[in-house]
């Protein structure tokens, strides 16, 4: 089960007698790999001796690669591969992304600290006093649908109620990431989430503002988005009719301010209260603990593996990396045990939840269709 996931994996990680060993299989984006490993080290410092021995493969790339259609039946045995996202067509195991421990390339601090910064940023401008438009800043060149989004910008001919901005990371690095401070980007009533080549790491930062999130129909999911509901935590936006769908969303919100302000606040509360760093650690603990219980062999240290420890990772790191590692360093074990793992959904409850999502999305689509029909009729 483990070895068969080797081909797409970037590294193999072994936890044995409370120590962590890593075998690097192929090159990955350095921050993703290193800060994911760092996060697992911090988990073991938080809950020492609580995880079973285990061995796993991790892929740091953007898209899932274990298609469910190839593994059907009770004895199918798909390879176990961890990554940051998956989708309805694949069986990759979803793990919180590396930026929870910091994203030095973009100067975004570890999650515990950036959440506090965003909370302070939220207080600066009340929702009703924010710009009454939909905001997005990012790289439009990573996927065709992002390029399509940029056509929804305001022009002399069309006004789609948007403010869409190109993110030039090289220029940002030269100017000290002046436009990349996520704590200073809560100045619009609406913020757009659209996927990149795969799921986008920006999702949690966008939701952390009190702004109403306009969620462009996603294909991929990270570890938390499936627990959120349209109209309750976000507003669904059509991927196949972006500009008109965005314009309607903003028009609706500006005419139903109490409803949409409350929705934005609920989405933000979901992040600030439900995704505190201690809960992220608890999620990882239960994920690895339940996974470890499934192994039917005694993990061993691979011949080419090295032992990881905080000093060996932080000391050689450059100044910015080391700063974020120090910020996210777990200084002492937790005084409490991990939260109790709730029972899984039964099939009936899961179906009811997904049916509600579908119903609430279709309700928005119906309002949107009626809006455009009325507008065209009155022209």
Secondary structure, 3 states (H helix, E strand, C coil): CCHHHCCCCCEEEEEECCEEEEEECCCCCHHHHHHHHHHHHHHHHHCCCCCCCEEEEECCCCCCCCEHHHCCCCCCCCCCEEECCEECCECCEECCCHHHHCEHHHCECCHHHHHHHHHHHHHHCCHHHCEEEEEEEECCCCCHHHHHHHCCCCCCCCCCCEEEEECCHHHHHHCCCCCCCHHHCCCEEEEEECCCCCCCCCHHHHHHCCCEEEEECCCEECCCHHHCCECCCEEEECHHHHHHHHHHHHHHHHHCHHHHHHHHHHHHHHHHHHCCHHHHHHHHHHHHHHHHHHCCCCCCCCCCCEEECHHHHHCCCCHHHHHHHHHCCCCCCCCCCCCCCCCCCCHHHHHHHHHHHHHHHHHHHHHHHHHHHHHHHHC
